[in-house]
Amino acid sequence: MNFDAMVLRAMLRLARRRQGAGEAEIALRVGKARDAVRAALRRLDGQGLVERRPHGPPRLTMGGLALALALLPKPAQASRPVQRAHRAA
């Protein structure tokens, strides 16, 4: 997974907790420096996935939210035994 995707997922986790997605909070969750997070946010803003506001933390756009949700791991499905038709001998 590339770093921009990690930033999107971190922003999604923060949004679910109704917390602001500031650079410091994102950097803490992705384990990188704030400069790297700032660069990722610029790239994501250029792609229309994040809205950067002058006063307040950045937030996901609808497209960014959809992509972040699509990047979530799929839940494991329980395997069911295969049922075979019985034949008369």
C-alpha positions as CSV (number, residue, x, y, z in Angstrom):
1,M,0.0,0.0,0.0
2,N,1.4,3.4,-0.9
3,F,1.7,6.2,1.5
4,D,-1.1,8.3,0.1
5,A,-3.5,5.4,0.7
6,M,-2.2,5.1,4.3
7,V,-3.0,8.7,4.8
8,L,-6.5,8.3,3.4
9,R,-7.2,5.3,5.7
10,A,-5.9,7.3,8.7
11,M,-8.2,10.1,7.9
12,L,-11.1,7.7,7.6
13,R,-10.3,6.3,11.1
14,L,-10.2,9.8,12.5
15,A,-13.4,10.7,10.8
16,R,-15.1,7.7,12.3
17,R,-14.1,8.8,15.7
18,R,-15.2,12.4,14.9
19,Q,-11.7,13.7,15.4
20,G,-10.0,16.3,13.3
21,A,-7.5,14.9,10.8
22,G,-4.6,17.3,11.5
23,E,-1.1,16.6,10.2
24,A,0.1,15.7,13.7
25,E,-2.7,13.2,14.2
26,I,-2.2,11.6,10.8
27,A,1.6,11.4,11.2
28,L,1.1,9.6,14.6
29,R,-1.1,7.0,12.9
30,V,1.0,6.4,9.8
31,G,4.4,6.5,11.6
32,K,5.9,9.2,9.3
33,A,7.1,12.8,9.7
34,R,4.6,15.7,9.4
35,D,6.5,16.8,6.2
36,A,5.7,13.5,4.5
37,V,2.1,13.8,5.6
38,R,1.9,17.4,4.3
39,A,3.2,16.3,0.9
40,A,0.7,13.5,0.8
41,L,-2.1,15.8,1.6
42,R,-1.0,18.2,-1.2
43,R,-1.1,15.3,-3.7
44,L,-4.5,14.1,-2.4
45,D,-5.8,17.6,-2.6
46,G,-4.6,17.8,-6.2
47,Q,-6.5,14.6,-7.0
48,G,-9.7,15.9,-5.4
49,L,-9.7,13.3,-2.6
50,V,-9.0,15.7,0.3
51,E,-10.2,19.2,1.0
52,R,-7.6,21.4,2.6
53,R,-9.1,24.3,4.5
54,P,-7.4,27.5,5.6
55,H,-8.7,27.3,9.2
56,G,-9.1,23.8,10.3
57,P,-7.9,20.3,9.6
58,P,-8.2,18.8,6.1
59,R,-11.1,16.5,5.4
60,L,-12.0,13.8,3.0
61,T,-14.1,14.6,0.0
62,M,-16.9,12.2,-1.1
63,G,-14.4,10.7,-3.6
64,G,-11.7,10.4,-0.9
65,L,-14.2,8.8,1.4
66,A,-15.3,6.3,-1.2
67,L,-11.7,5.4,-2.0
68,A,-10.7,5.1,1.6
69,L,-13.7,2.7,2.2
70,A,-12.7,0.7,-0.9
71,L,-9.2,0.3,0.5
72,L,-10.4,-1.3,3.7
73,P,-9.5,-5.0,4.0
74,K,-12.4,-7.3,3.1
75,P,-13.7,-9.3,6.1
76,A,-12.8,-13.0,6.0
77,Q,-15.7,-15.2,4.9
78,A,-16.4,-18.4,6.6
79,S,-15.9,-21.4,4.3
80,R,-18.8,-23.7,3.9
81,P,-18.3,-27.4,3.1
82,V,-19.2,-28.3,-0.5
83,Q,-22.4,-30.3,-0.6
84,R,-22.5,-32.9,-3.3
85,A,-25.6,-34.5,-4.8
86,H,-26.1,-38.1,-3.6
87,R,-26.5,-40.7,-6.4
88,A,-28.0,-44.0,-6.1
89,A,-25.5,-46.8,-6.6
